[in-house]
């Protein structure tokens, strides 16, 4: 559900959403940071304690960081 909400924000509003509805890209930028920080922190913690990385956690981290591709729209908003 968490990533579903972020995906919904990523596709909402069309190509000119930064101009028409600037709250959407700003909300996505906030959500991206909200998701990415704990995902990266968990990866660092896993590596530090186990010297191994959980595939599920790494997939979540990649999705969180991939959402950062939408950040240029937040800069235009």
Secondary structure, DSSP 4 states (H G I P E B T S, - for coil): -HHHHHHHHHHTT-TTHHHH-HHHHHHHHHHHHHHHHHHHHHHHHHHHHHS---HHHHHHHHHHHHGGGGHHHHHH-
